[in-house]
Amino acid sequence: MSLAEVAEFFGGQIIHSYTRAQAIADGALVDITTTAREAGFRWPVAITAAAHARTIAWDEGNGAMQDTDGRAWDVVWMGAHAARTLNSPATRAVEFGVFVVPNTPGGSAEAALVPLTLHLGGGDDGEPVLTITLRGED
């Protein structure tokens, strides 16, 4: 159902909306659908900018043998395993975590657990979409 259809259904007018497409264009969300499809996801997947910074982003000058493609794979692979544990159609979120080397110059090469949540929601036109957030992040 589109935003216009929702407004019509409730007999009102939409004053303002911030779409998923706008959030991706603004950088508030990062689209990782291509990598997620390789891990078995059938619906579009995005990750919040904060979760992306903690788990996927990598500065090549940090020294450890890491790259953004490998780190993105780790996130979607663990998310795919978590999604398989959903046992109820009413469940809209599942918690999981991924161990990542912190993205800090000269920082520790020891991996730390970053707790994440995979959310199922409706896209801009009501289609199913998935969003990965830091645990507790809106």
VMD Tcl script that builds the backbone (N, CA, C; Angstrom):
set m [mol new atoms 414]
animate dup $m
set s [atomselect $m all]
$s set {name element resname resid chain x y z} {
  {N N MET 1 A 0.851 -1.161 0.000}
  {CA C MET 1 A 0.000 0.000 0.000}
  {C C MET 1 A 0.907 1.237 0.000}
  {N N SER 2 A 0.675 2.138 -0.887}
  {CA C SER 2 A 1.478 3.358 -0.977}
  {C C SER 2 A 1.084 4.334 0.120}
  {N N LEU 3 A 1.912 5.354 0.329}
  {CA C LEU 3 A 1.598 6.376 1.330}
  {C C LEU 3 A 0.299 7.099 0.995}
  {N N ALA 4 A 0.079 7.340 -0.284}
  {CA C ALA 4 A -1.160 8.001 -0.692}
  {C C ALA 4 A -2.369 7.127 -0.357}
  {N N GLU 5 A -2.253 5.825 -0.559}
  {CA C GLU 5 A -3.350 4.913 -0.237}
  {C C GLU 5 A -3.599 4.843 1.265}
  {N N VAL 6 A -2.531 4.898 2.054}
  {CA C VAL 6 A -2.681 4.906 3.517}
  {C C VAL 6 A -3.410 6.162 3.958}
  {N N ALA 7 A -2.996 7.308 3.419}
  {CA C ALA 7 A -3.649 8.570 3.767}
  {C C ALA 7 A -5.127 8.541 3.392}
  {N N GLU 8 A -5.419 8.017 2.206}
  {CA C GLU 8 A -6.809 7.932 1.759}
  {C C GLU 8 A -7.614 7.008 2.666}
  {N N PHE 9 A -7.024 5.892 3.056}
  {CA C PHE 9 A -7.707 4.922 3.920}
  {C C PHE 9 A -8.099 5.562 5.255}
  {N N PHE 10 A -7.197 6.350 5.807}
  {CA C PHE 10 A -7.465 6.974 7.094}
  {C C PHE 10 A -8.163 8.324 6.959}
  {N N GLY 11 A -8.428 8.740 5.728}
  {CA C GLY 11 A -9.154 9.981 5.500}
  {C C GLY 11 A -8.364 11.224 5.856}
  {N N GLY 12 A -7.058 11.127 5.768}
  {CA C GLY 12 A -6.220 12.262 6.146}
  {C C GLY 12 A -5.265 12.647 5.052}
  {N N GLN 13 A -4.345 13.477 5.438}
  {CA C GLN 13 A -3.344 13.969 4.512}
  {C C GLN 13 A -1.980 13.738 5.153}
  {N N ILE 14 A -1.034 13.288 4.365}
  {CA C ILE 14 A 0.316 13.097 4.873}
  {C C ILE 14 A 1.010 14.445 4.870}
  {N N ILE 15 A 1.493 14.838 6.042}
  {CA C ILE 15 A 2.171 16.124 6.169}
  {C C ILE 15 A 3.624 15.995 5.746}
  {N N HIS 16 A 4.268 14.905 6.172}
  {CA C HIS 16 A 5.663 14.683 5.829}
  {C C HIS 16 A 5.946 13.189 5.887}
  {N N SER 17 A 6.787 12.740 4.989}
  {CA C SER 17 A 7.237 11.346 5.043}
  {C C SER 17 A 8.721 11.301 4.694}
  {N N TYR 18 A 9.394 10.323 5.266}
  {CA C TYR 18 A 10.816 10.107 4.991}
  {C C TYR 18 A 10.922 8.660 4.544}
  {N N THR 19 A 11.140 8.457 3.273}
  {CA C THR 19 A 11.090 7.118 2.716}
  {C C THR 19 A 12.410 6.375 2.902}
  {N N ARG 20 A 12.357 5.096 2.727}
  {CA C ARG 20 A 13.567 4.268 2.783}
  {C C ARG 20 A 14.536 4.700 1.673}
  {N N ALA 21 A 14.003 4.979 0.501}
  {CA C ALA 21 A 14.852 5.437 -0.611}
  {C C ALA 21 A 15.562 6.731 -0.250}
  {N N GLN 22 A 14.870 7.651 0.428}
  {CA C GLN 22 A 15.508 8.893 0.865}
  {C C GLN 22 A 16.587 8.607 1.905}
  {N N ALA 23 A 16.315 7.686 2.833}
  {CA C ALA 23 A 17.290 7.345 3.869}
  {C C ALA 23 A 18.553 6.755 3.244}
  {N N ILE 24 A 18.389 5.957 2.199}
  {CA C ILE 24 A 19.551 5.396 1.493}
  {C C ILE 24 A 20.296 6.507 0.751}
  {N N ALA 25 A 19.558 7.394 0.081}
  {CA C ALA 25 A 20.192 8.502 -0.649}
  {C C ALA 25 A 20.919 9.453 0.304}
  {N N ASP 26 A 20.367 9.655 1.501}
  {CA C ASP 26 A 20.965 10.553 2.496}
  {C C ASP 26 A 22.136 9.913 3.246}
  {N N GLY 27 A 22.264 8.594 3.151}
  {CA C GLY 27 A 23.319 7.918 3.884}
  {C C GLY 27 A 22.921 7.455 5.272}
  {N N ALA 28 A 21.663 7.664 5.670}
  {CA C ALA 28 A 21.198 7.174 6.969}
  {C C ALA 28 A 21.110 5.649 6.958}
  {N N LEU 29 A 20.839 5.087 5.779}
  {CA C LEU 29 A 20.863 3.640 5.555}
  {C C LEU 29 A 21.836 3.344 4.422}
  {N N VAL 30 A 22.472 2.183 4.494}
  {CA C VAL 30 A 23.377 1.735 3.436}
  {C C VAL 30 A 22.782 0.463 2.842}
  {N N ASP 31 A 22.532 0.468 1.546}
  {CA C ASP 31 A 21.960 -0.699 0.864}
  {C C ASP 31 A 23.030 -1.778 0.706}
  {N N ILE 32 A 22.778 -2.955 1.276}
  {CA C ILE 32 A 23.701 -4.090 1.159}
  {C C ILE 32 A 22.994 -5.293 0.529}
  {N N THR 33 A 21.992 -5.015 -0.287}
  {CA C THR 33 A 21.174 -6.064 -0.887}
  {C C THR 33 A 21.991 -7.029 -1.737}
  {N N THR 34 A 22.925 -6.540 -2.523}
  {CA C THR 34 A 23.693 -7.416 -3.407}
  {C C THR 34 A 24.426 -8.488 -2.604}
  {N N THR 35 A 25.121 -8.091 -1.557}
  {CA C THR 35 A 25.834 -9.050 -0.708}
  {C C THR 35 A 24.839 -9.942 0.018}
  {N N ALA 36 A 23.737 -9.370 0.489}
  {CA C ALA 36 A 22.729 -10.145 1.216}
  {C C ALA 36 A 22.113 -11.227 0.331}
  {N N ARG 37 A 21.890 -10.930 -0.935}
  {CA C ARG 37 A 21.333 -11.948 -1.848}
  {C C ARG 37 A 22.281 -13.137 -1.965}
  {N N GLU 38 A 23.588 -12.876 -1.976}
  {CA C GLU 38 A 24.570 -13.962 -2.032}
  {C C GLU 38 A 24.482 -14.855 -0.795}
  {N N ALA 39 A 24.041 -14.286 0.323}
  {CA C ALA 39 A 23.901 -15.046 1.570}
  {C C ALA 39 A 22.536 -15.703 1.693}
  {N N GLY 40 A 21.662 -15.513 0.698}
  {CA C GLY 40 A 20.371 -16.189 0.697}
  {C C GLY 40 A 19.160 -15.317 0.953}
  {N N PHE 41 A 19.336 -14.022 1.200}
  {CA C PHE 41 A 18.182 -13.151 1.407}
  {C C PHE 41 A 17.451 -12.925 0.094}
  {N N ARG 42 A 16.126 -12.908 0.151}
  {CA C ARG 42 A 15.320 -12.669 -1.041}
  {C C ARG 42 A 14.761 -11.260 -1.093}
  {N N TRP 43 A 14.795 -10.555 0.026}
  {CA C TRP 43 A 14.250 -9.207 0.098}
  {C C TRP 43 A 15.386 -8.206 0.240}
  {N N PRO 44 A 15.138 -6.961 -0.111}
  {CA C PRO 44 A 16.183 -5.935 0.032}
  {C C PRO 44 A 16.646 -5.806 1.485}
  {N N VAL 45 A 17.946 -5.576 1.657}
  {CA C VAL 45 A 18.532 -5.429 2.993}
  {C C VAL 45 A 19.336 -4.135 3.033}
  {N N ALA 46 A 19.117 -3.360 4.082}
  {CA C ALA 46 A 19.901 -2.152 4.338}
  {C C ALA 46 A 20.399 -2.219 5.774}
  {N N ILE 47 A 21.456 -1.479 6.055}
  {CA C ILE 47 A 22.028 -1.407 7.393}
  {C C ILE 47 A 22.128 0.061 7.768}
  {N N THR 48 A 21.866 0.381 9.029}
  {CA C THR 48 A 21.961 1.781 9.442}
  {C C THR 48 A 23.403 2.258 9.336}
  {N N ALA 49 A 23.570 3.562 9.187}
  {CA C ALA 49 A 24.914 4.137 9.072}
  {C C ALA 49 A 25.757 3.822 10.304}
  {N N ALA 50 A 25.144 3.848 11.487}
  {CA C ALA 50 A 25.890 3.556 12.715}
  {C C ALA 50 A 26.332 2.100 12.750}
  {N N ALA 51 A 25.447 1.183 12.379}
  {CA C ALA 51 A 25.808 -0.237 12.353}
  {C C ALA 51 A 26.853 -0.500 11.273}
  {N N HIS 52 A 26.732 0.166 10.142}
  {CA C HIS 52 A 27.712 0.029 9.062}
  {C C HIS 52 A 29.087 0.492 9.538}
  {N N ALA 53 A 29.130 1.623 10.234}
  {CA C ALA 53 A 30.405 2.155 10.726}
  {C C ALA 53 A 31.074 1.197 11.710}
  {N N ARG 54 A 30.283 0.521 12.534}
  {CA C ARG 54 A 30.841 -0.390 13.545}
  {C C ARG 54 A 31.226 -1.752 12.989}
  {N N THR 55 A 30.537 -2.191 11.924}
  {CA C THR 55 A 30.726 -3.581 11.494}
  {C C THR 55 A 31.319 -3.757 10.104}
  {N N ILE 56 A 31.080 -2.834 9.192}
  {CA C ILE 56 A 31.497 -3.031 7.797}
  {C C ILE 56 A 32.593 -2.059 7.366}
  {N N ALA 57 A 32.454 -0.789 7.693}
  {CA C ALA 57 A 33.423 0.214 7.247}
  {C C ALA 57 A 34.834 -0.184 7.671}
  {N N TRP 58 A 35.790 0.064 6.776}
  {CA C TRP 58 A 37.177 -0.292 7.085}
  {C C TRP 58 A 38.127 0.698 6.444}
  {N N ASP 59 A 39.041 1.218 7.229}
  {CA C ASP 59 A 40.087 2.114 6.750}
  {C C ASP 59 A 41.319 1.266 6.468}
  {N N GLU 60 A 41.746 1.237 5.218}
  {CA C GLU 60 A 42.877 0.389 4.812}
  {C C GLU 60 A 44.158 0.678 5.593}
  {N N GLY 61 A 44.277 1.866 6.175}
  {CA C GLY 61 A 45.461 2.226 6.932}
  {C C GLY 61 A 45.507 1.625 8.329}
  {N N ASN 62 A 44.480 0.876 8.704}
  {CA C ASN 62 A 44.438 0.318 10.059}
  {C C ASN 62 A 45.342 -0.884 10.259}
  {N N GLY 63 A 45.861 -1.447 9.192}
  {CA C GLY 63 A 46.872 -2.497 9.320}
  {C C GLY 63 A 46.370 -3.921 9.283}
  {N N ALA 64 A 45.287 -4.249 9.942}
  {CA C ALA 64 A 44.806 -5.635 9.952}
  {C C ALA 64 A 44.309 -6.003 8.558}
  {N N MET 65 A 44.380 -7.278 8.260}
  {CA C MET 65 A 43.950 -7.745 6.929}
  {C C MET 65 A 42.427 -7.862 6.908}
  {N N GLN 66 A 41.770 -6.763 6.569}
  {CA C GLN 66 A 40.319 -6.665 6.524}
  {C C GLN 66 A 39.942 -5.923 5.251}
  {N N ASP 67 A 38.707 -6.098 4.816}
  {CA C ASP 67 A 38.164 -5.257 3.752}
  {C C ASP 67 A 36.656 -5.176 3.922}
  {N N THR 68 A 36.072 -4.164 3.310}
  {CA C THR 68 A 34.638 -3.945 3.496}
  {C C THR 68 A 33.795 -5.076 2.927}
  {N N ASP 69 A 34.208 -5.685 1.821}
  {CA C ASP 69 A 33.424 -6.783 1.244}
  {C C ASP 69 A 33.363 -7.973 2.201}
  {N N GLY 70 A 34.499 -8.327 2.773}
  {CA C GLY 70 A 34.535 -9.446 3.713}
  {C C GLY 70 A 33.757 -9.155 4.974}
  {N N ARG 71 A 33.857 -7.931 5.457}
  {CA C ARG 71 A 33.131 -7.563 6.671}
  {C C ARG 71 A 31.619 -7.536 6.406}
  {N N ALA 72 A 31.205 -7.058 5.217}
  {CA C ALA 72 A 29.780 -7.069 4.863}
  {C C ALA 72 A 29.272 -8.504 4.786}
  {N N TRP 73 A 30.075 -9.382 4.211}
  {CA C TRP 73 A 29.685 -10.793 4.130}
  {C C TRP 73 A 29.462 -11.368 5.522}
  {N N ASP 74 A 30.355 -11.076 6.457}
  {CA C ASP 74 A 30.207 -11.588 7.825}
  {C C ASP 74 A 28.881 -11.142 8.430}
  {N N VAL 75 A 28.522 -9.882 8.227}
  {CA C VAL 75 A 27.275 -9.353 8.785}
  {C C VAL 75 A 26.061 -10.048 8.173}
  {N N VAL 76 A 26.002 -10.129 6.849}
  {CA C VAL 76 A 24.811 -10.728 6.232}
  {C C VAL 76 A 24.755 -12.240 6.468}
  {N N TRP 77 A 25.901 -12.894 6.536}
  {CA C TRP 77 A 25.917 -14.343 6.795}
  {C C TRP 77 A 25.357 -14.638 8.185}
  {N N MET 78 A 25.799 -13.894 9.183}
  {CA C MET 78 A 25.275 -14.094 10.536}
  {C C MET 78 A 23.804 -13.684 10.611}
  {N N GLY 79 A 23.426 -12.625 9.885}
  {CA C GLY 79 A 22.027 -12.227 9.833}
  {C C GLY 79 A 21.152 -13.288 9.190}
  {N N ALA 80 A 21.672 -13.944 8.150}
  {CA C ALA 80 A 20.919 -15.009 7.484}
  {C C ALA 80 A 20.698 -16.185 8.432}
  {N N HIS 81 A 21.708 -16.529 9.204}
  {CA C HIS 81 A 21.540 -17.614 10.184}
  {C C HIS 81 A 20.523 -17.229 11.253}
  {N N ALA 82 A 20.560 -15.993 11.697}
  {CA C ALA 82 A 19.587 -15.534 12.691}
  {C C ALA 82 A 18.181 -15.553 12.117}
  {N N ALA 83 A 18.016 -15.149 10.867}
  {CA C ALA 83 A 16.693 -15.118 10.238}
  {C C ALA 83 A 16.082 -16.519 10.174}
  {N N ARG 84 A 16.922 -17.517 10.035}
  {CA C ARG 84 A 16.410 -18.893 9.967}
  {C C ARG 84 A 15.846 -19.379 11.299}
  {N N THR 85 A 16.143 -18.671 12.382}
  {CA C THR 85 A 15.623 -19.080 13.688}
  {C C THR 85 A 14.226 -18.544 13.942}
  {N N LEU 86 A 13.758 -17.660 13.075}
  {CA C LEU 86 A 12.407 -17.120 13.253}
  {C C LEU 86 A 11.402 -18.255 13.108}
  {N N ASN 87 A 10.559 -18.416 14.110}
  {CA C ASN 87 A 9.615 -19.534 14.063}
  {C C ASN 87 A 8.167 -19.082 14.099}
  {N N SER 88 A 7.935 -17.801 13.970}
  {CA C SER 88 A 6.574 -17.295 14.001}
  {C C SER 88 A 6.404 -16.206 12.953}
  {N N PRO 89 A 5.320 -16.252 12.181}
  {CA C PRO 89 A 5.085 -15.195 11.197}
  {C C PRO 89 A 4.891 -13.823 11.852}
  {N N ALA 90 A 4.556 -13.794 13.141}
  {CA C ALA 90 A 4.334 -12.535 13.836}
  {C C ALA 90 A 5.647 -11.881 14.277}
  {N N THR 91 A 6.731 -12.632 14.268}
  {CA C THR 91 A 8.016 -12.090 14.702}
  {C C THR 91 A 8.540 -11.112 13.660}
  {N N ARG 92 A 8.887 -9.923 14.089}
  {CA C ARG 92 A 9.335 -8.875 13.174}
  {C C ARG 92 A 10.800 -8.500 13.368}
  {N N ALA 93 A 11.471 -9.123 14.357}
  {CA C ALA 93 A 12.879 -8.800 14.602}
  {C C ALA 93 A 13.568 -9.993 15.253}
  {N N VAL 94 A 14.858 -10.129 14.964}
  {CA C VAL 94 A 15.662 -11.174 15.585}
  {C C VAL 94 A 17.027 -10.580 15.906}
  {N N GLU 95 A 17.511 -10.900 17.097}
  {CA C GLU 95 A 18.810 -10.387 17.518}
  {C C GLU 95 A 19.908 -11.355 17.113}
  {N N PHE 96 A 21.065 -10.799 16.772}
  {CA C PHE 96 A 22.242 -11.598 16.465}
  {C C PHE 96 A 23.464 -10.735 16.713}
  {N N GLY 97 A 24.609 -11.256 16.516}
  {CA C GLY 97 A 25.826 -10.485 16.701}
  {C C GLY 97 A 26.890 -10.953 15.733}
  {N N VAL 98 A 27.898 -10.146 15.592}
  {CA C VAL 98 A 29.010 -10.488 14.724}
  {C C VAL 98 A 30.291 -9.991 15.399}
  {N N PHE 99 A 31.320 -10.825 15.349}
  {CA C PHE 99 A 32.619 -10.422 15.862}
  {C C PHE 99 A 33.359 -9.669 14.765}
  {N N VAL 100 A 33.824 -8.467 15.089}
  {CA C VAL 100 A 34.560 -7.656 14.118}
  {C C VAL 100 A 35.787 -7.039 14.776}
  {N N VAL 101 A 36.813 -6.868 13.970}
  {CA C VAL 101 A 37.992 -6.120 14.410}
  {C C VAL 101 A 37.595 -4.645 14.384}
  {N N PRO 102 A 37.796 -3.904 15.478}
  {CA C PRO 102 A 37.419 -2.487 15.484}
  {C C PRO 102 A 38.140 -1.709 14.388}
  {N N ASN 103 A 37.417 -0.784 13.780}
  {CA C ASN 103 A 37.948 0.036 12.694}
  {C C ASN 103 A 38.603 1.287 13.275}
  {N N THR 104 A 39.730 1.094 13.945}
  {CA C THR 104 A 40.429 2.216 14.555}
  {C C THR 104 A 41.898 2.182 14.163}
  {N N PRO 105 A 42.470 3.336 13.840}
  {CA C PRO 105 A 43.887 3.382 13.465}
  {C C PRO 105 A 44.778 2.873 14.599}
  {N N GLY 106 A 45.629 1.940 14.267}
  {CA C GLY 106 A 46.543 1.393 15.260}
  {C C GLY 106 A 45.842 0.667 16.378}
  {N N GLY 107 A 44.562 0.381 16.180}
  {CA C GLY 107 A 43.764 -0.250 17.227}
  {C C GLY 107 A 44.039 -1.732 17.355}
  {N N SER 108 A 43.322 -2.331 18.234}
  {CA C SER 108 A 43.453 -3.747 18.513}
  {C C SER 108 A 43.056 -4.584 17.309}
  {N N ALA 109 A 43.769 -5.668 17.098}
  {CA C ALA 109 A 43.403 -6.604 16.047}
  {C C ALA 109 A 42.510 -7.696 16.615}
  {N N GLU 110 A 42.141 -7.552 17.879}
  {CA C GLU 110 A 41.279 -8.540 18.524}
  {C C GLU 110 A 39.821 -8.217 18.229}
  {N N ALA 111 A 39.108 -9.219 17.757}
  {CA C ALA 111 A 37.700 -9.020 17.402}
  {C C ALA 111 A 36.842 -8.831 18.645}
  {N N ALA 112 A 35.818 -7.996 18.503}
  {CA C ALA 112 A 34.855 -7.749 19.574}
  {C C ALA 112 A 33.452 -7.999 19.029}
  {N N LEU 113 A 32.571 -8.468 19.893}
  {CA C LEU 113 A 31.192 -8.745 19.497}
  {C C LEU 113 A 30.408 -7.438 19.384}
  {N N VAL 114 A 29.736 -7.267 18.243}
  {CA C VAL 114 A 28.829 -6.133 18.051}
  {C C VAL 114 A 27.417 -6.700 17.975}
  {N N PRO 115 A 26.555 -6.389 18.957}
  {CA C PRO 115 A 25.177 -6.896 18.940}
  {C C PRO 115 A 24.319 -6.137 17.928}
  {N N LEU 116 A 23.596 -6.880 17.111}
  {CA C LEU 116 A 22.779 -6.327 16.039}
  {C C LEU 116 A 21.363 -6.871 16.111}
  {N N THR 117 A 20.460 -6.219 15.406}
  {CA C THR 117 A 19.089 -6.702 15.265}
  {C C THR 117 A 18.706 -6.635 13.797}
  {N N LEU 118 A 18.064 -7.682 13.309}
  {CA C LEU 118 A 17.531 -7.738 11.952}
  {C C LEU 118 A 16.028 -7.507 12.049}
  {N N HIS 119 A 15.549 -6.436 11.405}
  {CA C HIS 119 A 14.136 -6.054 11.455}
  {C C HIS 119 A 13.464 -6.336 10.115}
  {N N LEU 120 A 12.266 -6.893 10.159}
  {CA C LEU 120 A 11.421 -7.057 8.978}
  {C C LEU 120 A 10.389 -5.949 9.000}
  {N N GLY 121 A 10.280 -5.226 7.901}
  {CA C GLY 121 A 9.304 -4.147 7.841}
  {C C GLY 121 A 8.809 -3.947 6.428}
  {N N GLY 122 A 8.034 -2.898 6.260}
  {CA C GLY 122 A 7.494 -2.570 4.949}
  {C C GLY 122 A 8.325 -1.493 4.280}
  {N N GLY 123 A 8.560 -1.661 2.998}
  {CA C GLY 123 A 9.306 -0.679 2.224}
  {C C GLY 123 A 8.425 0.492 1.840}
  {N N ASP 124 A 8.913 1.315 0.956}
  {CA C ASP 124 A 8.212 2.520 0.545}
  {C C ASP 124 A 6.839 2.238 -0.054}
  {N N ASP 125 A 6.688 1.077 -0.667}
  {CA C ASP 125 A 5.397 0.700 -1.264}
  {C C ASP 125 A 4.768 -0.499 -0.560}
  {N N GLY 126 A 5.184 -0.752 0.684}
  {CA C GLY 126 A 4.605 -1.837 1.469}
  {C C GLY 126 A 5.240 -3.192 1.242}
  {N N GLU 127 A 6.241 -3.269 0.364}
  {CA C GLU 127 A 6.911 -4.542 0.098}
  {C C GLU 127 A 7.791 -4.909 1.300}
  {N N PRO 128 A 8.042 -6.211 1.515}
  {CA C PRO 128 A 8.897 -6.599 2.639}
  {C C PRO 128 A 10.351 -6.176 2.412}
  {N N VAL 129 A 10.932 -5.583 3.443}
  {CA C VAL 129 A 12.341 -5.184 3.426}
  {C C VAL 129 A 12.948 -5.511 4.782}
  {N N LEU 130 A 14.255 -5.660 4.806}
  {CA C LEU 130 A 14.970 -5.967 6.041}
  {C C LEU 130 A 15.950 -4.839 6.342}
  {N N THR 131 A 16.086 -4.548 7.632}
  {CA C THR 131 A 17.015 -3.519 8.066}
  {C C THR 131 A 17.817 -4.055 9.243}
  {N N ILE 132 A 19.131 -3.891 9.164}
  {CA C ILE 132 A 20.021 -4.299 10.252}
  {C C ILE 132 A 20.405 -3.044 11.029}
  {N N THR 133 A 20.230 -3.115 12.357}
  {CA C THR 133 A 20.563 -1.997 13.235}
  {C C THR 133 A 21.459 -2.472 14.361}
  {N N LEU 134 A 22.125 -1.529 15.016}
  {CA C LEU 134 A 22.771 -1.849 16.281}
  {C C LEU 134 A 21.656 -2.187 17.264}
  {N N ARG 135 A 21.910 -3.095 18.165}
  {CA C ARG 135 A 20.866 -3.473 19.118}
  {C C ARG 135 A 20.435 -2.248 19.903}
  {N N GLY 136 A 19.130 -1.991 19.922}
  {CA C GLY 136 A 18.566 -0.853 20.635}
  {C C GLY 136 A 18.461 0.405 19.785}
  {N N GLU 137 A 19.018 0.386 18.590}
  {CA C GLU 137 A 18.944 1.558 17.706}
  {C C GLU 137 A 17.573 1.597 17.019}
  {N N ASP 138 A 17.032 2.806 16.855}
  {CA C ASP 138 A 15.743 2.950 16.154}
  {C C ASP 138 A 15.941 2.888 14.669}
}
mol reanalyze $m
mol bondsrecalc $m
mol representation Tube
mol addrep $m
